[in-house]
Amino acid sequence: MFSTRPLDDDLAAVRDRHAPGSPVLDVDSDFETLPPAAAEDLGIFVDALDPASYPAEWLPEAVPDLLRKHAGPAFTVGLPVDGTVVRTTQTDPPAVLVKRRAEGTPDDFLAFLIAERLVRIGCEPAPGAVGGDAGSTAGDAPRLPETFLPFFGERYRDLDAAIRRPDPETGASTTGFGPADVFQVANALFDAWVGLHTREEFASWEGEFPRLFDAWVDAGERLSGRLGDLSGEVARGDTDFPSATEYACSAVRHDLDLPAPYGALDTAAYRDRGAAYAVAWAEKTFAALVDEE
């Protein structure tokens, strides 16, 4: 299921700096979520396993089944939104998993994806930024959460209320947005927050790790062309708002200028306040969307 991936010198140097001892493993499947039996096999490559589960009270009544399973007691790794390379904090030390689909990814861009996950491992969030208080354990430095659920914690219910405005009697959405939309926006907001922690490191690589720096710049350039008209796409109905949010938030790690209303997410205030700020942004932004209709 897993095999140790050999690292080029630049990736080995990034690991030594940000994630010493963390294994980078090739996975022989294109998993969306690793089931318990497969996840437990990670124990061969790390010192210990630390399976995570989250309080049921964090979730509103209506959520996608995969999120409810993610929060439950079974030891699983990954969500469908995680992409080609996955970082898990449920091992000691944290691990980076490269899915089989990476075989079709250009070498330099794949190297950047691996480096990006290694940098995440070494980032420390500001006190109070993580809603679920899952960024640290006793005696350990705080870490970026593995997914958006421990990032929001109990505030995930507040995010759901801001986006769906459930009817108090039936629980049905009154805005047209559903649980899958909340999931998508939550992951996008988490992605932007993580990008605020990592992009300064990427920008410093120009002279030291030119291959990784060029891949970071190239990926940003591929995003930048559409950003300018993103608000227009939403206004014309060409793109729904959760998808636009996902696109804009993915640009934060590349230090690109974001259109309204996403510029407020590209701030030190968001980096420092985290989940509470994200919910406040959603409350204001989705209220404005409803008022416009």
C-alpha positions as CSV (number, residue, x, y, z in Angstrom):
1,M,0.0,0.0,0.0
2,F,2.8,2.4,0.9
3,S,6.4,2.8,-0.1
4,T,9.0,5.4,0.8
5,R,9.5,8.0,-1.9
6,P,13.0,9.0,-2.7
7,L,13.4,12.8,-2.6
8,D,15.6,15.1,-4.7
9,D,18.0,17.3,-2.9
10,D,15.8,20.3,-2.8
11,L,12.8,18.4,-1.4
12,A,15.1,16.7,1.2
13,A,16.3,20.2,2.2
14,V,12.7,21.5,2.6
15,R,11.8,18.4,4.7
16,D,14.9,18.9,6.9
17,R,13.9,22.5,7.5
18,H,10.1,22.2,8.0
19,A,9.3,18.6,8.8
20,P,12.3,16.7,10.0
21,G,11.7,12.9,10.2
22,S,8.4,13.1,8.3
23,P,8.0,10.2,5.8
24,V,7.0,11.0,2.3
25,L,5.2,7.9,1.0
26,D,3.9,6.8,-2.4
27,V,0.4,5.2,-2.2
28,D,-0.6,2.5,-4.7
29,S,-4.1,3.8,-5.0
30,D,-6.0,7.0,-5.8
31,F,-7.8,7.1,-2.5
32,E,-10.3,9.8,-1.5
33,T,-10.3,8.6,2.1
34,L,-8.0,5.9,3.4
35,P,-10.1,3.3,5.2
36,P,-9.0,2.2,8.7
37,A,-7.2,-1.0,7.7
38,A,-5.0,0.9,5.2
39,A,-4.5,3.9,7.5
40,E,-3.2,1.6,10.2
41,D,-0.5,0.4,7.8
42,L,1.1,3.8,8.2
43,G,2.3,2.6,11.6
44,I,5.2,0.8,9.8
45,F,6.7,4.1,8.7
46,V,6.2,6.3,11.8
47,D,6.8,6.2,15.5
48,A,3.1,6.2,16.5
49,L,-0.4,6.6,15.2
50,D,-2.7,9.3,16.7
51,P,-6.2,8.8,15.2
52,A,-8.4,11.8,15.4
53,S,-12.1,12.0,16.0
54,Y,-14.3,15.0,16.5
55,P,-17.3,15.8,18.6
56,A,-20.7,15.2,17.0
57,E,-21.8,18.6,18.4
58,W,-19.5,20.3,15.9
59,L,-21.7,19.2,13.0
60,P,-25.2,20.6,12.1
61,E,-27.9,18.1,11.4
62,A,-27.5,18.2,7.6
63,V,-24.0,17.4,6.4
64,P,-22.5,15.2,3.7
65,D,-22.1,11.6,4.8
66,L,-18.4,11.7,4.1
67,L,-17.9,14.5,6.6
68,R,-19.9,12.7,9.3
69,K,-17.6,9.7,8.7
70,H,-14.6,11.9,8.8
71,A,-15.6,13.2,12.3
72,G,-16.4,9.7,13.6
73,P,-14.3,7.3,15.6
74,A,-12.9,5.2,12.7
75,F,-9.3,5.9,11.8
76,T,-9.4,7.4,8.3
77,V,-7.1,9.8,6.4
78,G,-8.1,12.2,3.7
79,L,-11.1,13.8,2.1
80,P,-12.0,14.0,-1.6
81,V,-11.0,17.6,-1.7
82,D,-7.4,16.9,-0.6
83,G,-5.8,16.6,-4.1
84,T,-2.9,14.6,-5.3
85,V,-0.7,15.0,-2.2
86,V,-2.1,14.6,1.3
87,R,-0.6,15.7,4.7
88,T,-1.8,13.9,7.8
89,T,-1.2,14.9,11.4
90,Q,-2.6,11.6,12.7
91,T,0.9,10.1,12.7
92,D,4.0,11.0,14.8
93,P,5.8,12.5,13.0
94,P,3.3,13.8,10.5
95,A,3.4,12.1,7.1
96,V,3.0,13.2,3.4
97,L,1.1,10.8,1.1
98,V,1.5,10.9,-2.7
99,K,-1.5,9.3,-4.5
100,R,-1.0,7.1,-7.6
101,R,-2.5,9.8,-9.8
102,A,0.8,11.7,-9.3
103,E,2.3,9.6,-12.1
104,G,0.5,11.9,-14.6
105,T,1.6,15.1,-12.9
106,P,4.6,17.1,-14.3
107,D,7.7,16.5,-12.2
108,D,8.4,20.0,-11.1
109,F,4.8,20.7,-10.1
110,L,4.5,17.5,-8.2
111,A,7.7,18.4,-6.4
112,F,6.1,21.7,-5.4
113,L,3.0,20.0,-4.1
114,I,5.1,17.7,-1.9
115,A,7.2,20.7,-0.7
116,E,4.0,22.6,0.0
117,R,2.7,19.8,2.3
118,L,6.1,19.6,4.1
119,V,6.0,23.4,4.7
120,R,2.5,23.0,6.2
121,I,3.8,20.5,8.7
122,G,6.2,23.1,10.2
123,C,3.7,26.0,10.4
124,E,2.4,27.2,13.7
125,P,-1.0,28.9,13.9
126,A,-1.6,31.9,16.1
127,P,-3.2,31.2,19.5
128,G,-7.0,31.0,19.3
129,A,-7.0,30.8,15.5
130,V,-8.1,27.2,15.4
131,G,-11.7,26.8,16.3
132,G,-11.5,23.2,17.4
133,D,-8.4,23.8,19.5
134,A,-6.9,20.9,17.6
135,G,-3.8,22.6,16.6
136,S,-1.7,21.4,19.5
137,T,-1.4,18.7,22.1
138,A,0.0,18.9,25.5
139,G,3.7,19.6,25.3
140,D,3.8,20.0,21.6
141,A,4.0,23.1,19.4
142,P,0.7,24.0,17.8
143,R,0.2,22.7,14.2
144,L,-2.1,23.6,11.3
145,P,-5.1,21.2,11.5
146,E,-5.3,18.4,9.0
147,T,-8.6,19.5,7.5
148,F,-11.2,22.3,7.8
149,L,-13.3,20.5,10.4
150,P,-10.8,20.9,13.3
151,F,-10.0,24.3,12.0
152,F,-13.6,25.4,12.5
153,G,-14.5,23.1,15.3
154,E,-17.8,24.1,16.9
155,R,-17.9,27.1,14.6
156,Y,-18.7,24.9,11.7
157,R,-22.3,25.1,12.9
158,D,-22.0,28.9,12.7
159,L,-20.7,28.7,9.2
160,D,-23.5,26.4,8.2
161,A,-26.0,28.9,9.7
162,A,-24.4,31.8,7.9
163,I,-24.5,30.0,4.5
164,R,-27.8,28.1,4.6
165,R,-29.8,30.0,7.2
166,P,-31.8,26.9,8.1
167,D,-35.5,27.2,8.8
168,P,-35.9,26.9,12.6
169,E,-38.7,24.5,12.3
170,T,-37.7,22.3,9.3
171,G,-33.9,22.8,9.2
172,A,-34.2,23.3,5.4
173,S,-32.0,25.9,3.7
174,T,-33.6,29.3,3.1
175,T,-30.8,30.6,0.8
176,G,-30.6,27.9,-1.8
177,F,-27.3,26.7,-0.6
178,G,-27.0,23.1,0.7
179,P,-24.7,21.1,3.0
180,A,-22.3,20.3,0.1
181,D,-22.0,24.1,-0.5
182,V,-21.0,24.6,3.1
183,F,-18.5,21.8,2.8
184,Q,-17.0,23.4,-0.3
185,V,-16.8,26.9,1.2
186,A,-15.4,25.6,4.5
187,N,-12.6,23.8,2.7
188,A,-11.9,26.9,0.5
189,L,-11.7,29.2,3.6
190,F,-9.3,26.7,5.3
191,D,-7.2,26.6,2.1
192,A,-6.9,30.4,2.1
193,W,-5.9,30.4,5.8
194,V,-3.2,27.8,5.2
195,G,-1.9,29.8,2.2
196,L,-1.4,32.8,4.4
197,H,1.0,30.7,6.5
198,T,3.0,29.1,3.6
199,R,3.3,31.6,0.8
200,E,6.1,33.7,2.4
201,E,8.3,30.6,2.5
202,F,7.5,29.9,-1.2
203,A,8.5,33.4,-2.1
204,S,11.9,33.0,-0.5
205,W,12.9,30.0,-2.6
206,E,13.9,32.0,-5.8
207,G,17.6,31.6,-5.2
208,E,17.8,28.6,-3.0
209,F,15.3,26.2,-4.6
210,P,14.7,27.7,-8.1
211,R,12.8,24.6,-9.4
212,L,10.2,24.8,-6.6
213,F,10.0,28.6,-6.8
214,D,9.4,28.5,-10.6
215,A,6.6,25.8,-10.1
216,W,5.0,28.0,-7.5
217,V,5.1,31.1,-9.8
218,D,3.8,29.1,-12.8
219,A,0.9,27.7,-10.9
220,G,0.0,31.2,-9.8
221,E,0.1,32.5,-13.3
222,R,-2.3,29.8,-14.4
223,L,-4.8,31.1,-11.8
224,S,-4.3,34.8,-12.3
225,G,-6.0,35.2,-15.7
226,R,-9.5,34.2,-14.5
227,L,-9.3,36.0,-11.2
228,G,-10.1,39.4,-12.6
229,D,-13.4,38.3,-14.0
230,L,-14.4,36.0,-11.2
231,S,-17.0,38.4,-9.8
232,G,-18.5,38.8,-13.3
233,E,-18.7,35.1,-13.8
234,V,-20.8,34.9,-10.6
235,A,-23.0,37.8,-11.6
236,R,-23.7,36.2,-15.0
237,G,-24.4,32.9,-13.5
238,D,-21.5,31.2,-15.2
239,T,-20.0,30.2,-11.9
240,D,-21.7,29.5,-8.6
241,F,-20.5,31.4,-5.5
242,P,-19.1,28.4,-3.6
243,S,-17.0,27.4,-6.7
244,A,-15.8,31.0,-7.1
245,T,-14.8,31.0,-3.5
246,E,-12.8,27.8,-4.0
247,Y,-11.0,29.4,-6.9
248,A,-10.2,32.7,-5.2
249,C,-9.0,31.0,-2.0
250,S,-6.7,28.7,-4.0
251,A,-4.9,31.9,-5.2
252,V,-4.0,33.0,-1.7
253,R,-1.0,30.7,-1.5
254,H,0.3,32.3,-4.7
255,D,0.1,35.8,-3.3
256,L,-2.2,37.0,-6.1
257,D,-4.6,40.0,-5.9
258,L,-8.1,38.8,-5.1
259,P,-11.3,40.4,-6.3
260,A,-14.1,41.5,-4.0
261,P,-15.4,40.1,-1.7
262,Y,-12.4,37.9,-1.3
263,G,-9.7,40.5,-0.6
264,A,-10.8,40.5,3.1
265,L,-9.4,36.9,3.3
266,D,-6.0,38.0,2.2
267,T,-5.1,39.8,5.4
268,A,-3.0,39.3,8.6
269,A,-6.3,39.6,10.5
270,Y,-7.5,36.4,8.9
271,R,-4.2,34.6,9.5
272,D,-4.2,35.6,13.2
273,R,-7.9,35.2,14.0
274,G,-8.6,32.1,11.9
275,A,-12.0,30.4,12.2
276,A,-13.8,33.2,14.0
277,Y,-12.8,35.6,11.2
278,A,-13.8,33.2,8.5
279,V,-17.3,32.8,10.0
280,A,-17.7,36.6,10.3
281,W,-16.7,36.9,6.6
282,A,-19.2,34.3,5.6
283,E,-22.0,36.0,7.7
284,K,-21.4,39.3,6.0
285,T,-20.8,38.0,2.5
286,F,-23.7,35.6,2.3
287,A,-26.1,38.1,3.9
288,A,-25.2,40.5,1.1
289,L,-25.8,37.7,-1.5
290,V,-29.3,37.1,-0.2
291,D,-30.1,40.8,-0.1
292,E,-29.1,41.1,-3.7
293,E,-31.6,38.5,-4.9
